[in-house]
Amino acid sequence: MCGIVGYIGKRDSAPLLLEGLQRLEYRGYDSAGLAIHSSGTGKNAGLRTAKTKGRVRDLQERIPKRFTGTVGIAHTRWATHGAPNDLNAHPHVDAAEKVAVVHNGIIDNAAELRAKLTAEGVELASETDTEVVSHLIGLAQGETLEARVQEALRSVEGTYGIAVLHEEFPDRIVVARNGSPVVLGIGEHEMFVASDVAALVSHTRQIVTLDDGEMATITAGDYRTYTTEGSRTSTSPETVEWAAESYDMGGHDTYMHKEIAEQADAVDRVLRGRIDDRFATVHLGGLNLDPREARTMRRVKILGCGSAYHAGMIGAQLIEELARIPADAEPASEFRYRNPVVDPDTLYIAVSQSGETYDTLAAVQELKRKGARVLGVVNVVGSAIARAADGGLYVHAGPEVCVVSTKCFTNTAVAFALLALHLGRIRDLSVADGRRIIEGLRKLPGQIDEVLGAEPDIEKLAGEYASARSMMFVGRVRGYPVAREASLKLKEVSYIHAEAYPASELKHGPLALIEPAVPTVAILPDDDLLEKNRATLEEIKARSGSILAIAHQNQEKADDTLLVPQNEPELDPILMGIPLQLLAYHTALKLGRDIDKPRNLAKSVTVE
């Protein structure tokens, strides 16, 4: 959940490293640092580091003059081991201050290694797990930097994406991956390394993504990849489809606002080229699942974390409704710890915006070990989950920089609608129903724009709800995943406590929380459960609770109603979550929150 950047070439590295860190600050922002190898003389020669608690802008102010060199590594941190402070910031160096290491991940046996190093007389300066790696490399006896890193990693248990700089080997950077992303950027007479392509695309769109257990050495003119045991691996660069401009704010005050506003275009992208009007279905070539196999599947299990899990809940409902296959969603973070029964007739689907979410990736690896068929629904081409899965579906949302997910959540839900339609038409969904869903899908971009047009009204409502100490979100069946996601959004970005419940469960306990100071947001699609949902509003009003309804028509019992255009019933949840993204955004804005970088959170959760 940290950001790594490295550069080697002919240009001064420090400005390039700082630029890369700013691109990656959404991955961690409680401290930052960089190390360069300077070819100067005197005290300005050799390995030099600068690091500080705080943001990248704080690091920029701390860098001394004449901090120059053409090779360097840098890091922005989301704390796991040790409080955010100057000492715990990366890079970490060895006792001789000749080795510098930046690291993303968690060293599981760090305590054991710290004790061993201390017994050998090594003085550890920080509380981090990462520092042990720099000392292990510094103590290694190999003739090359690659050999020393390999020797050190043989003692390490856990996950890592690391980049290593050594004063005695100023012509190279050595990197390694195990469970945490590492990407090489291939330039002309210069090379880059990063934990995310966001740091690379302003300089090159030619990348190489390392696999777990793989290492690489980059020099100014070349790169080579190999296993941690030293065997050469064969890799070819691929072209990244996202341009540098995709990571700019585009005139918006925050990335969150920009990404909410991009949703109509994003949904158009996920639909483009996939609809097959002739057979009232869709083309999903990357699934690697032929019709005969699809018909033998008796169950679908969807795994994800956070917003991906909520999108999976919508997906499970869509698959049950359209394909008539039993389906459910489960948090990937819990799945592998309960010793699940892995059924050969179950199709497993792993959902992750980054494609690198560690809990989800670990679940995929466990499923593959047990012989399951796994599909990935991800946003990042070439990501770990995309490569580990048997096939999958890219959601084409484009880069999402804000820590909280908006457009990627929406696109993932649309991707599940495509998958459900595909499976449904293979099985028993009629041509008429297929055409009905396709028509609904095509209406989504225009309807999203219609929802976004109500932003001034939503902003006004946010001013009223910003003073709430807690909020309740309720919905039935299709509305419940929307309530879950909306509750999460409000918590993440505004820090207002929020809970989500099925509306039918309100009277089984949560109704005790209802009072004037706890507003309820109710999701009320105009479907066959509308009257039952209205009965829930009656229960809330009888306890003096205030209500904001998200509905297709005005609700008498609600204090306020946000109207959403009606689509096909199965697709309504996709639209009903969007006004609640704006509600969370404007509530946070009223409260002065750091919207793109909420406290304690990071974008890509690559630690357990």
N, C-alpha and C positions, 0 to 999 in steps of 0.2 A: 504494500500500500504506500510505498515511497516512490520517488522519481529518481531515475539514474540517467545521467548524460555523460558522454565522453567524446573527446575529439582528438585527432592527430592529423597533422597536415603542415601547411606552410603559414597559415594565418595565426594571429594571436588568439589563444584558446579561451581566455577568460570571458570576453564579451559573448562568444558563441555559447559557452557553458551557461552563462547567466540567462541568455535568451532561451535556451532549452529548458532551464529550470522554471522560468516563468510559464512556459507552455505546459509544464507538468505539475504546476503547483496544486492543481486540483487533486493530485494523488497523495499529497501530504504537505502540511504547511505549518508545522510547529518549530522547525529549525531547518537550516540549510548550510551547505558548505561546499568548497571545492578545493582540489589539489592540482597543482601544475608542476611540470618539470621545466625549470628555467635554465637556459643555457648561459645566463649572465655570469658575472664574476663576484667573488667575495660572498657577503651574506645573502646576496640575491640569487646565488646559484643553487642548483639542485632542486630537491623536492620542497615545495612550499605549500602551506595550507592556510585557508581562511574559512572560519565557520562561526555561526552564531545562532542563538535562539531566535525564533521569529520567522518572518516571511523572507522571500527572496530579496525584496527591496531593502530589508535590514542588512542582509549579507552584502548587497551592493555598496552600502555605505561603509562597511567594515573592511573592504578590500584595500590593502595598502597601495601606495603609488609604486610604479615599476613592477607590478605584479604581472609579469609577462612570460609567455612560454607557448610553444606550438603543440604541446601535448598536455591533456588534463582530463580529470574526471570530476563530476559534481553530483550533488544529492540534495533532494528536499524530502523531509522526514515526516512520517506519521508515527508517533511514538508507540512502541510495544514494550521495549525493555528500557526502563529508566525515564525519568521525567524530562520534558523538553528543556534543555539548557545547553550552554556552550560546550560543555565537556561531552555530553551525550550526542551532540550533532556529528554527522558524518562529514568528511571522511575520517576514518580511524587509522592511526599509524602504529607501527611497531616500536619497540624500545629504542632502536637506533634511528628512528624517524626516516627510514629509507623506503618503507613500504606504505602505501596508502590504499585503503579499501573502502568502497561504497557498496552497500548491501541492501537488498529488498528481500524480506522473508523472515523466518524465525529459525534460529539454531536451537534445536530441541535439547541437545546435550551441552548447552553453553555453561551451565553451572558446574558440570563435571570438568569441562575443559578449563574453566577459570580456576578451579581448585588445583588442577594439575599444573597450570602455568605458574600460579602463585607459589606452589611447592618448589618449583624450579627456579624461583627467585625473580620472576617477572612481576613488575609492578603495573597493575591495571589502572588506567586513569578514569575510566567511565563505568557506568552501570550496564552498558549494552552487551548484547550477545555478539554483535558484530566485531567488537575489538579483538576477540579471541582469534578471529580469522587472520587479522593483520599480524598478530604475534606468531601464529603458526607458520605463516608464509615467511616472516622474518627469520624464524629459527630453522626453516627447511634448508637442506644441503644440496639440492639439485643444481646442476650446472646452468640450467636455463630458467627463466621466469616461469615458463609453462610447467616445467618439472616441479618447481617449488609450489606452485598453486595446486597441482595435482596431489603432491604429497600432503599438503595441508588439508585438502578436501577429503582425503581418505579418513581423517579423524572426525569429520563433521557429519552430524545427523540433523536432518531438518530440511527446510526449504530455503532456497537462495537464488537470487540473481545478483551476481557480483561483477564489479569491474576493479581491476588491480593495476596500480602504477608502481614502478620500482625505480629508484634512483640509478641503480646499476644497469638498467635496461631502458634507457630513455627513448628508444626507437619504437616502442610497442605498448599496447594496452592488452591485457589478457582478461577475458570475461568467461563466465560460466553460468549455467542455468540448471536449476533443479526445482521445478514447481513455481517459479516466478519469472515473468517474461523478460527476455533479453533480445533486442533487435539490433542488427547492424545496418548502418546506412552507407551505401556505396557511392562515393563522390569521385571527382576527377582529381587525382593526386592528393586526396584527403579522405579520411574515413571517420565515421561517427558510430556511436553506440548509444542506446537508450533503452528504457523500459517500456516506451510507448512511441509509436510513430509520430505522435504529435510534436515531439522534439526534433524530428528529422525533416519533415516535409517542406520546410522553408529552404532547405539546402539540397535535398535529394529525394526522389520518389522511388529509388531502387533500394530495396531492402532484402535482408536475409533474416529469417526468424529462427532462432535456435530451438532445438528440442530439449526436453529434459535429459540430463546426463551428457549434454554436449557443451563443448568449450570453443572459444575462438581466440585467435590472435589477430589484432589489426595493426597494421603499420600505415605509413602515409600513402603507400602505393598499392597495398594488397591486403588480402585477408585469407585466413585458412581456418577451417573448422575441423574438430576432432572430438573424440569421446574423452571422458575423464580418465580412461585407461590409455589414451594416446593414439588410438586407431583413427586414421583420417576418415572424415565423412564427406559426402558429396552434396553440395548445396549450390543452388543457382538463384540469383536475385529475382525477385518479383516486383511488379510495379504497383505502388499504392494508388488507389483510386481517389483518395481525398487530397485536395490541394491545400496549400497553406492558408488560403483565404477562408477555408471552412472553419478555421480555429479563431477567426476574428469575431468581434462582437457585432459587426455590421450595423453600427449606429444605435444599438440598444445599450441600456445602462448596465445590464447584467447578462451573463450567458443564459441564466434560467429564463429570462424574458425572451431572449432571442430564440431559444430552443422551443419554448411554447409556441411562439409565433411561426416557427418553421414547420409545424405539424402537417398542414395541408400538403405542402410540397413533399414532405417526407413520406406521407401515406401514398401519394401519387407514385413515388419511386418504388415502394414495395409492391405495388400493383402492376407497374409497367412491364409489359412483355409476358405476363404470366397468365392472363385470362384467355381462355379458349371458348369463344362464343359458340363454335360449331357443336361442341359436345357439352356445353353448359358446365364446364369444369375449369381447372387451372393446370398450367405446366409447372411442375416443381422437379426439375431434372436432377437436382443435387441430393434428393432423398435417398437414392440408391435402394429403392424399395419398390419392387415390381408389383403389379396388381394381385398376382396370386399370393405373394407373401402378405400383402396388405389385408387380404381377405381372411388369412389364417390368424391374424392377431385377435386375441380374445379380450385384451385389456390394454389401456394406455396409462402410464404413470409419468407425470411431469414433475421435474425437480428444478428448483431455483431458490434464490435467496432474495429477500426484500421485495423490491418492485418486480423482479423477474418471477418470483413466486406468485405474486398477485396476478401478473399477466398469465401465468400458468393456470391459475384458478379459472380465469376467463376462458382460456384455451380448453381446459377439461370440460367445461360446460358446452362449449361449441362442438367439441368432438362427440360428446354424448348426444346432443340435439341433432346434429347433422349426419353423423356417421353411425349413430346408435351403437357405439362401442363403449362399454363401461370405462370411465376415465376419472382420475382424480389427481390433485396436485399436492405436493408435500415439500416442506423445507429441505433443501439438499443438505443443509448443515446438520440435520438430525438423522437423515436417511441411513447413512452408513454405520452409525453407532448403535442401531437397534437390531443388528444382524438380520437384515430383511430377507424374506424369501424371494429369490429371484426366479421368476417364472419364464420359461423359454417362449411362451405364447404371449408375453407382455412386451409391448413396444415402450421403451423408455425414452423420454425426451428431456434433455438438459438445456436449461434456459439461462443465458448470461449475456448482459450487454457487452461486456469487455471480452467475453470468451476466455477469461483468465481467472474468474472467481474461484478461489482455492477450494472452498467447501464443495462447490458444484463439480469442479474438475476431479476432486478426490472421489466423489460419488461415481462419476463416469468411469474412473479407473477401476473402482471396485466392481462395478457392473460388468465391465469388459473382462475382468479377471474371472468372473463367474459365467461368462459366455452369453451375456445378454446382448440384444440388438439395441443400440443407442443412437438417437438422432440429436443433433445440436441445433438450437435456435439461437443465433448469436448475431451481433452487429459487426464484429471485426473479422475481416477475412484473414485466414491463416492463423487465427488465435489457437490457443492450446486445446480448447474444447472442440473447435472446428476440426482440428487435425486428429483428435482422439476418437471422435464419433465415427460411426459407420456411414453417415450421410447427414444431411441437414438442410437448413433453410436460413439464408442471410436476410436480415430485416431491413438493411439499406437505409437506416435512419440518418446516416452521416455522423460526424464526430459529435459527441455529447460531452461538453466540458464541465458544466455545472455538476456538483456532486450529486444532487437529487435528480432522478431520472424523470423526464417528461416525454419528449418525442420518442425516445427509444421504447418506453413502456407502451405508448400508443401503437407504434409500428409492430411491436412484438405481438400485441393483441390482434392486429390485422393479419400478421403472418399466421397466427393460429387459425384465424377464420379461413385463410387460404388452404391450410393443411386440412382443416375439418371438411371443407368443401371437396377437396381432392379425395379424401378417404370416403366421404359420403357418396360421391358419384361412382366410386369403385364398388361400393356396397349397394345400398337400397335407396339413396336419395334420388328423387325423380328429376327429370329434365326441367320440369316447371319450377321446382324448388331450387334447382341449381341456378336457373336464370334469375329467379327472385333474389337470391343471395348476391349474384354478380351485379345486378342492378343496384342493390344496396351498397356494395363495395364501391362502385363507381360514384355514388352520391357522397361518399364520406369526405373527400377533400373540400367540396363546396360547403358541406354542412359544418365542417370544422371551422372554416372561415366565418360562417354565420355565428357560431358560438363565440369565436374570438372577438367578433364585432360588439359583443355585450360587455367588453372589458370595463368601460366606465361605470356600469351598474355594479359589476363585481367589486371594483375598487371601492365604491361607496359602502357596500356591505362589509368589506374587510375592515373599514374604519369602525364599524359597530361591533364586530366580533373580536377585534384585537385586544379588548379588555377582558375577555373570557379567561377564567383560570383553568378551565378544562372544557372539552367539547366531546360530544357523542356522535358517532356516525353509524347509521343503520340502513340496511337494505335486505331484501329477500331474494334468494336464488340468484338471478342475474345481477341484482343490485348489490349483493354482499361483497364480491371482490372489489367493486368500485368503492364501497365504503371503506374496505381495508386499505386500499391504496391511498384514498383521500386522507384518511387518518394518519397514515405514515408520512405523507407529504407535509401535512401541517406540523407534525412533531419535528420532522427533520429540519425544516427551514425556519419555523417561527419559535420553536421550543415551547409551544403551548401543549400541555398534556392532552392527549386525545385517545379515545378508545373506539373500536369498531365492533359491532355485534350484528348477527342476523336479526332482523326486525322481530322475528318470531321468538327470539330468545330474550327480548327485553324484559318481559314479565317474569322471567325465571331468575331474576336477581339484579341485573343492571338497572332496572327501573328505580331502585333505591337511590341511585345517584342523581336522578332528575330533579332539578330545582331551577329557579330563575337564572342563577349564575352559571348554569351548565347548558348551553345551547345544544340542540340536536340538529344534525344535517341528515335529512332523510332522502334516500334515492328511490324515486317513484316512477318507474317506466310505466307507460300506458299499456299494460298487458293484462293477462287474466288474473294477476295478483293485486291489481290496483285497489280493489275494495278492502282487501286484507291489509294492505299498506296504509290505507286511510284509517282503518281501525287503530293502527299503531299510533298515528298522529293524535287520535282521540285520547289514547292512554297518556300520551305525553302532555297534552294540553290540560288534562284533568289534574296533573301534578304541577301545574304552573310553569311548565317548561316552554322555552321559546324554540321555534322550528324554522329552519331554512330548508325548503324543498327543492330538489333538483328533479324536474318533471317535464312532461310534454304538454301539460295544461296547468293553469293556475289551480292551486290547492287552497280551499277555503280555510282549513284549519292551520295552515302555515302562516307564520308572521311574514315571511318573504318567500317568493318562488323565483328560481332561475329557470327560465324556459330553454329547453334543448330541442332542436328539430328531431322529429321522429324518423327512424330508419326501420329496417326490418327488425323484429323483436330480438333475434339472435345477435344483431350488431349494435343494438342500442347502448350496451355498456361501454363500447369504445368511445362514444360521444359524451356520455354522461360524466366521465371522469375529467374532461378538459376544463369545464368551468371551475372545478375544485382545485385544479392546478393553479389557476389564476387567483383563486381565493387564498390559497396558502402563500402564494407569492406576495400579494398585496398586503396580507396580514403581516408577513415578515418585514415588508418594507415599512409599514406603519410603526413597527416595533424597533426599527433600526438594526435589524440583523445583518450579518455578513452572508448574504443570500447564496452566493456561489460556493462559499466555503464554510458550511455549518460547523459549529464546534464539535470536536471529538469524532468527526466523520471524514472519510476519504472516498474517492470515487471507485477505485478498482480494488476490491478486497482480496488481496493475494496472500493473506495470512489466515491461519485457522482461528 
